[in-house]
Amino acid sequence: MMMGVSTGKELAVAKMREGRVNPTAIAIFEDYWDQLAKGATGMIPEASISPLTSPDTVELNQVAEGDIEALSRTAIIKLNGGLGTSMGLSKAKTLLPVRDGLTFLDIIVRQVQWARRTYGVRLPLVFLHSFNTQADVLTALKAYPDLAVDGLPLDMMQSEEPKLAQSDLSPVSWPTNQKLEWCPPGHGDLYPTLLDSGMLDDLISAGFQYASVSNSDNLGAGPSPQLAGWFARTGAPFASEITLRTPMDVKGGHLAIRRSDGRLILRESAQTPADELKYFTDPQIHAYAHCNNLWFDLVRLRQKLTETGGVLGLPLIRNAKTVDPTDPTSTAVVQIESAMGAAIESFEGATAVAVPRSRFLPVKSTNELTLLRSDVFELGDDYHLRAQVSPLPVVSLAKPYATIAGLDARVPYPLGLRQARTLTVTGDWTFGRNVQVVGDVTLGDTGEVPDTTVLT
């Protein structure tokens, strides 16, 4: 190996130690760095997998015997490290208002509080924060002084790692903004963080056996006694929720069966060869979207992490970017990432369950946010959002709407989308109150849609 490349690894590790990154995260980084240096791309070719076609299903309308007992031994963990920069935000996405003046964070907390009251369970809520989101969210959580359970902390801090120059895999230098020299290691960092923070031991010591994990921007993944009971009855160490794909999520990850050993694996778009994306996005081949809603046995996770020294060996995701994501001329870098859902391949006996679309309501852009704010959804007394129509309309908004400021200026009131199939806005329009969309509507050019207009 070239001396320069070896020095790059040493410099990166030294930088992480100086930044007080936890030892397990450093060990994982070193393993990934070695893979990169050997030319690893993390790609999963179509020929190496078979589609998942017959997953388990669960009835979510009725609470079965044992469900509430399983929920009483469950902890809720929310990934909350995202800033929502793609929507022009500079603070945690979960602090963004969604409905009735409530933020993502408010709705998450109230879902948990409702489940505690209704089922008589402790149900701790723990957030996995990044260095970008922790302070603001903990401040907002002061509005809920009774949220903590059994003295358990409300959060864990995700680790960070250096961005690497593509030229030699050394840690990149960016003096104009040194924060940009660092990046989160992807949500696969959940597992070493659970271990090194002491949260895993704390939860087990407090009598919890299961974890239900999901993204904070997916308000569909609230506490579920039915799924807790299903998971407990399977005896599986690990499970992923999946749901039938729609046109709005064909770019998201999917599970598949690895031909070489028959294990379930997760494949993301970044792990798919460019000339095979046609297979990745085809719902006739890969029918189910991965919800990134996970269930795992805390005790068996601790056993696994103890055996492996905290390194699960999750598949590498090589993410090529520029050091300043807003400047395409800045230094080309590699961000080493992993997906928490990829841990499914680390556990023998891991499984999957097909859930209704109501469990998967991700907000990755203003398109999905516009849909959540519309009359398509109603917010129940249990703080769960329920769609009033099926299938969901597909919303596609032009660049002027891409940021929250742009969206709020142009769509200040909820849209009526219950009778819509698609709303496509290619121009720049401002919408008044009580605007209804019927069928398939496309708006080009520029203009204003008056109050009470029915668009057809």
Secondary structure, DSSP 8 states (H G I E B T S, - for coil): --HHHHHHHHHHHHHHHHTT--HHHHHHHHHHHHHHHTT------GGGEEE----EE---SS--TTHHHHHTTEEEEEEE----GGGT-SS-GGGSEEETTEEHHHHHHHHHHHHHHHHT----EEEEE-TTTHHHHHHHGGG-TT---TT--SEEE---EE-EETTT--B---TT-GGGGEE---GGGHHHHHHHTSHHHHHHHTT--EEEEEETTBTT----HHHHHHHHHHT-SEEEEEEE--TTSTTS-EEEEETTT--EEEE-GGGS-GGGHHHHT-TTTS-EEEEEEEEEEHHHHHHHHHHHTT------EEEEEESSTT-TTS-EEEEEE--GGGGGGGSTT-EEEE--GGG--B-SSHHHHHHHHSTTEEE-TTS-EEESSSS--EEEE-GGGSSHHHHHHH--S--EEEEEEEEEE-SEEEE-TT-EEEEEEEE-SEEEE-TT-EE-
